[in-house]
Amino acid sequence: MLLHTIKEVQEQVKQWKKEGLSVGLVPTMGALHNGHLSLIKKSVEMCDRTVVSVFVNPIQFCPGEDLDKYPRTLEQDTKLCEQANVDIVFAPTPAQMYGENQMRTNDFLTYVIPPFFYVNKLCGKSRIGHFDGVCTVVNKLFNIVQPDFAFFGEKDAQQLAIIKKMVKDLNIPVEIISCPIVREESGLALSSRNKYLSQEDKIHALALSKILNNIKSCYKKGITNTSALKETAYGFLNEHHELEYLEFTDNTTLEPVESATDNTRVFIACKVGGVRLIDNIFLG
Ligand code: AMP
């Protein structure tokens, strides 16, 4: 069932709650691929009812980012959700979510601001305000859908850590379920933004997963010094890559680490053919 308004979703969820049914939420920006579908599958397995939100959230895009050209494929997304036994596809307009003042949200909207320590690093460094937008929309979706479980991908591991922190700090009654990264056979992590890559870019994009896998195998061989591990990346980079960061942090707190452990996650962001790609790996 495709619904566009908050009211319709709330009415349906109210009915489910009356019947004692558990509800899973999978927040997405659409252009669904197998990564999203793995989250959806997990929700359908675990919960009596599943809601997938498809919303390109304007307030999480920074000036100059790809808000206007972000792929929008609602018809295809709805079909995929139907095939996956999703109960509701919730596809609101920006005005439905933020009201008529949505073009001036900084002045008019109540925001949820995650802690500085979680956003002053990795993607938060270059995407100022991005995680404020993410936390605000996810909080709104939690309030609208009141899910028992919400499903997020490790593909966006900083986002996942920030949402877990928000849920804990604000006592939101939802259990966050993290789902592993789904990759192409080549190793490239699936992303809606891969649509922007040419065939040649896609080959250069493999450097990200190669760097992470190589770091993990060096770690497994006993190298724990993160500067030494970082050095191993340069062999995979050339003029086609614009490395933004390669960082080692604690998996839960995102605290930078100098010596890698089994609880370290390695994060990379790199532009290929002008497209900003992110990936990460857990060393444990
Ligand atoms: P997005 O539509 O990019 O906002 O992503 C919606 C959700 O799908 C987020 O929780 C992402 O982390 C997750 N996701 C995106 N790509 C993948 C992937 N390749 N593997 C697993 N989860 C993913």
Boltz pocket constraint, residues with backbone or C-beta under 6 A from the ligand:
constraints:
  - pocket:
      binder: B
      contacts: [[A, 27], [A, 28], [A, 29], [A, 30], [A, 34], [A, 35], [A, 36], [A, 38], [A, 39], [A, 151], [A, 152], [A, 153], [A, 154], [A, 155], [A, 156], [A, 179], [A, 180], [A, 181], [A, 182], [A, 183], [A, 189], [A, 190], [A, 191], [A, 192]]
      max_distance: 6.0
